[in-house]
């Protein structure tokens, strides 16, 4: 039995009920509806005449046409697909992902950023990760070491290669270990011989250089803060970043004197730096002058770049243009060693995790060695 009904001006709904089946469709013309109903009835009658034949209702229903996805959804899916790490990614894209996800968590954020940008400008920038070989990296290392201009130090090349190695290691690590899951990727940096690290600097203060530096800092810009920075560096051996980022809340007075308690340092551990009388005086001056005026209640209001520029001017005035800020750390640790502090006490003050690194910072003066040799004789 068939039933055809007109709906609106241009639609005809047809329904066929026969042998327990009920199926319907809509057509724009009545003739089309009648033709379809006739064909359906024939198919159902064939089932009645031949029990082995099965009437398939889905065959007579119109197939649903999927709506096209919105353009924004397609673009979002494409972005998501493109963001799935692959060994075919060019190095530049892998670095961009690493910079977006991991860079800000690093202690040496600025130095790491400069090195990553260097690799993004290198000849490997557009080379897929899987195609960067140890031989290619080795050739790059040779070119860097034989640069006709100013060749970088072995330590600089080692640090550049280390930063590249971190990209590959992050890509190779399983997702469960915060990696990208590209376990089939190899790290070409591990297959080359790194340059031997350069010997540590042995520059220490000589003669009246210390006094001349004090005078030069006192007549320059930001005299109080630069003078205090110099005294704290020379007394504690703290890193420049640790001093400039120190806050008034980290300054503690104990039973035996004042200290700066750093909860997070370059090595990722906490440590307490005990202050000498001169360093304590400098710290308290800064607290009195800058308390409540600096970001996060820091002791210093000046930034790292300002300190670098003012230091260059001061050392030139003092007649020691080759003296670096980091040399003050060497000088301080060497003085603490000369004073008789044990390796454990020195490591507590300097923040070194290994005695091997600590010993690179200890530069004994010949005069001290001669005095002790005289005592033995």
C-alpha positions in Angstrom: 0.0 0.0 0.0 1.2 3.4 -0.9 0.2 6.9 0.3 1.2 10.2 -1.3 0.6 13.5 0.3 1.4 17.0 -1.0 3.4 19.2 1.4 3.7 22.8 0.5 4.0 24.0 -3.1 6.8 21.8 -4.3 7.1 18.7 -2.1 5.4 15.3 -2.2 5.8 12.8 0.6 5.3 9.1 -0.3 5.0 6.2 2.2 4.9 2.5 1.3 3.6 0.0 3.8 3.8 -3.7 2.8 4.6 -7.0 4.3 5.6 -5.4 7.6 7.9 -2.8 6.0 7.3 0.9 6.2 9.5 3.3 4.3 9.0 6.9 3.0 10.7 9.7 1.1 10.0 13.2 -0.2 10.3 14.3 -3.8 9.8 17.6 -5.6 7.5 16.0 -8.2 4.5 13.6 -7.8 5.6 11.5 -10.8 9.0 10.9 -9.1 7.2 9.9 -5.9 4.9 7.4 -7.7 7.8 5.9 -9.7 9.8 5.4 -6.5 6.8 3.8 -4.7 6.3 1.4 -7.6 9.9 0.2 -7.5 9.8 -0.2 -3.7 6.6 -2.3 -4.0 8.2 -4.5 -6.6 11.2 -5.1 -4.3 9.0 -6.0 -1.4 6.9 -8.4 -3.5 10.1 -10.1 -4.7 10.8 -10.8 -1.0 7.3 -12.2 -0.5 7.7 -14.5 -3.6 11.2 -15.6 -2.7 11.9 -16.0 1.0 15.7 -16.1 0.3 15.6 -12.5 -0.9 15.8 -9.8 1.8 14.3 -6.3 1.3 17.0 -3.8 2.4 15.4 -0.6 3.6 18.6 1.4 3.7 19.1 0.9 -0.1 15.9 2.9 -0.7 16.7 5.7 1.7 18.6 8.8 0.5 22.2 8.9 1.6 22.9 11.7 4.0 25.2 14.3 2.6 27.6 15.5 5.3 27.7 19.2 5.7 31.0 20.8 4.8 33.1 21.7 7.8 33.4 25.4 8.6 36.5 27.0 7.3 37.6 27.9 10.8 37.3 24.3 12.0 39.3 23.1 9.0 42.0 25.6 9.7 42.1 24.6 13.4 42.4 20.9 12.5 45.2 21.8 10.1 47.1 23.7 12.7 46.7 20.8 15.2 48.0 18.4 12.6 50.9 20.6 11.7 51.8 20.9 15.4 52.3 17.1 15.8 56.1 16.6 16.0 57.6 14.6 13.2 61.1 13.6 12.2 60.4 15.4 8.9 60.1 18.7 10.7 62.8 21.2 9.7 65.2 22.1 12.6 63.7 25.6 12.6 60.2 24.4 13.4 61.5 22.1 16.1 63.3 25.0 17.8 60.2 27.1 17.6 58.2 24.4 19.4 60.9 24.0 22.0 61.2 27.8 22.6 57.4 28.1 23.0 57.1 25.2 25.5 60.4 24.9 27.4 62.6 28.0 27.0 61.1 30.2 29.8 61.7 27.4 32.4 65.5 27.5 31.9 67.8 29.3 34.3 70.0 30.7 31.5 67.1 32.0 29.5 68.8 34.8 27.6 71.9 32.8 26.7 69.8 29.8 25.5 67.6 32.1 23.4 70.7 33.6 21.6 72.1 30.2 20.8 68.7 28.9 19.5 68.3 31.9 17.3 71.8 31.2 15.9 70.8 27.7 15.0 67.6 29.0 13.3 69.9 31.1 11.1 72.3 28.3 10.4 72.5 26.1 7.3 70.6 23.4 9.1 67.5 25.6 9.7 65.4 24.1 6.8 66.9 20.6 7.0 64.6 17.8 8.4 65.6 16.5 11.8 66.1 13.0 10.4 68.5 14.2 7.8 70.9 16.1 10.1 73.8 13.8 10.4 76.9 13.7 12.7 79.1 14.4 9.6 77.2 17.6 8.9 77.6 18.7 12.6 81.3 17.8 12.5 81.8 19.9 9.4 80.0 22.8 11.1 82.3 22.5 14.1 85.4 22.5 12.0 84.3 25.7 10.1 83.5 27.4 13.4 86.9 26.6 14.9 88.7 27.8 11.7 86.6 30.9 11.2 88.7 33.6 9.4 87.2 36.2 11.6 87.1 35.9 15.4 86.9 32.2 16.1 84.8 31.4 19.2 86.3 29.7 22.2 86.0 25.9 22.6 83.6 26.5 25.5 81.4 28.6 23.2 81.3 25.8 20.6 80.5 23.2 23.3 77.7 25.3 24.6 76.3 25.8 21.1 76.3 22.1 20.4 74.9 21.3 23.8 71.9 23.6 23.0 71.3 21.7 19.7 71.6 18.4 21.5 68.9 19.4 23.9 66.5 19.8 20.9 67.2 16.3 19.7 67.0 14.8 23.2 63.7 16.5 23.9 62.3 15.2 20.6 63.5 11.6 21.3 62.1 11.4 24.8 58.8 9.6 25.4 55.7 11.8 25.9 55.5 10.3 29.4 58.8 12.1 30.2 57.7 15.4 28.7 59.3 14.6 25.3 57.8 14.5 21.8 57.8 10.7 21.4 60.1 10.6 18.3 62.0 7.6 19.7 63.3 6.6 16.3 65.2 9.9 15.9 68.9 9.8 16.7 71.0 12.6 18.2 73.8 13.4 15.8 75.6 15.6 18.4 76.3 12.5 20.6 78.3 11.0 17.7 80.9 13.7 17.4 83.9 14.7 19.6 83.3 18.0 21.4 86.1 20.5 21.7 88.0 20.3 24.9 86.9 23.0 27.4 89.3 25.9 27.7 91.3 26.4 30.8 89.7 28.5 33.5 90.7 32.1 33.8 93.3 32.9 36.4 92.8 36.7 36.5 92.9 38.0 40.1 93.2 41.5 41.5 96.7 42.8 41.8 98.3 45.6 43.6 95.9 48.5 44.3 93.4 47.5 41.7 90.8 46.9 44.3 91.1 50.4 45.7 91.2 52.0 42.2 88.0 50.1 41.3 86.2 51.4 44.4 87.1 54.9 43.5 86.0 54.5 39.9 82.7 53.0 40.9 82.1 55.8 43.4 82.3 58.6 40.8 80.2 56.8 38.1 76.5 56.5 37.6 74.5 54.7 40.3 77.5 54.9 42.6 75.8 53.3 45.7 74.4 50.3 43.9 77.5 49.6 41.8 79.8 50.0 44.9 77.5 47.6 46.8 77.5 45.2 43.9 81.3 45.2 43.9 81.5 44.6 47.7 79.0 41.8 47.7 80.6 40.1 44.7 84.1 40.3 46.2 82.9 39.0 49.6 80.6 36.2 48.7 81.5 34.9 45.2 77.8 35.0 44.2 76.9 35.0 40.5 75.9 38.4 39.0 72.3 37.2 38.4 72.0 35.9 42.0 73.1 39.3 43.4 70.9 41.4 41.2 67.9 39.2 41.8 68.3 39.0 45.6 65.4 40.4 47.5 65.1 41.9 51.0 63.0 38.9 52.1 66.0 36.6 51.4 68.3 38.6 53.8 68.2 36.9 57.2 69.8 37.7 60.5 71.0 34.7 62.4 72.7 34.3 65.8 76.2 34.6 64.3 75.5 37.2 61.6 73.6 38.0 58.4 73.0 35.7 55.4 71.3 35.6 52.0 69.1 32.5 51.6 68.6 31.7 48.0 65.7 29.2 47.5 66.4 28.7 43.8 69.8 29.0 42.1 71.4 28.2 38.7 71.9 24.6 39.8 68.3 24.2 40.8 69.2 23.9 44.5 68.8 26.2 47.5 71.8 27.6 49.5 72.7 30.0 52.2 75.4 32.6 51.5 76.9 34.0 54.7 77.9 37.7 54.6 81.0 39.4 55.8 80.9 42.6 57.7 81.6 44.7 54.5 78.9 42.7 52.5 76.4 43.0 55.4 76.9 46.8 55.4 76.3 47.0 51.6 73.1 44.8 51.8 71.6 46.9 54.7 72.4 50.1 52.8 70.4 48.8 49.8 67.5 47.7 51.9 67.3 51.2 53.5 67.4 53.0 50.1 65.4 50.7 47.9 62.9 49.0 50.3 59.5 49.0 48.7 60.7 50.8 45.6 61.9 47.9 43.5 60.1 45.0 41.7 59.5 42.1 44.1 61.4 44.1 46.8 64.8 43.4 45.2 67.9 44.9 46.7 68.9 46.4 43.3 67.0 48.7 41.0 69.5 48.5 38.1 69.4 45.7 35.6 72.1 43.3 34.3 72.8 45.4 31.1 73.3 48.6 33.1 75.7 46.8 35.5 77.7 45.5 32.5 78.0 49.0 30.9 78.9 50.8 34.1 81.5 48.1 34.9 83.2 48.6 31.6 83.5 52.3 32.2 84.7 51.8 35.8 87.4 49.2 34.9 88.7 51.5 32.2 89.0 54.3 34.6 90.7 52.1 37.1 93.3 51.0 34.6 92.3 47.3 34.4 90.3 47.0 31.2 90.7 43.2 31.0 89.0 42.5 34.4 85.6 40.9 33.9 82.7 40.9 36.4 82.9 37.1 36.6 86.5 37.4 37.6 85.2 38.8 40.9 83.7 35.4 41.6 87.1 33.8 41.0 88.7 36.3 43.3 86.1 35.9 46.0 86.3 32.0 46.0 90.1 32.1 45.9 90.1 34.5 48.9 87.8 32.2 50.8 90.1 29.2 50.0 93.1 31.3 51.1 91.3 31.9 54.4 91.2 28.2 55.1 87.6 27.2 54.3 87.1 23.5 53.5 85.9 22.3 50.1 82.5 21.7 51.7 82.3 25.3 53.0 83.5 26.7 49.7 80.9 24.7 47.8 78.2 26.0 50.2 79.2 29.6 49.5 79.8 29.3 45.7 76.9 26.9 44.9 79.1 24.4 42.9 77.9 20.8 42.9 81.2 19.2 42.1 84.7 19.8 43.4 86.0 19.6 39.8 84.1 22.8 38.9 84.9 24.4 42.2 88.6 23.9 41.8 88.4 25.8 38.4 87.5 28.9 40.4 90.3 28.6 43.0 93.4 30.4 41.9 96.1 30.5 44.6 98.5 33.4 44.6 102.2 32.6 44.3 102.9 34.7 47.4 100.6 32.6 49.5 102.2 29.4 48.2 105.7 30.8 49.0 104.7 31.7 52.5 103.4 28.2 53.2 106.5 26.6 51.6 108.6 28.7 53.9 106.7 27.4 56.9 107.4 23.8 55.7 111.1 24.5 55.3 
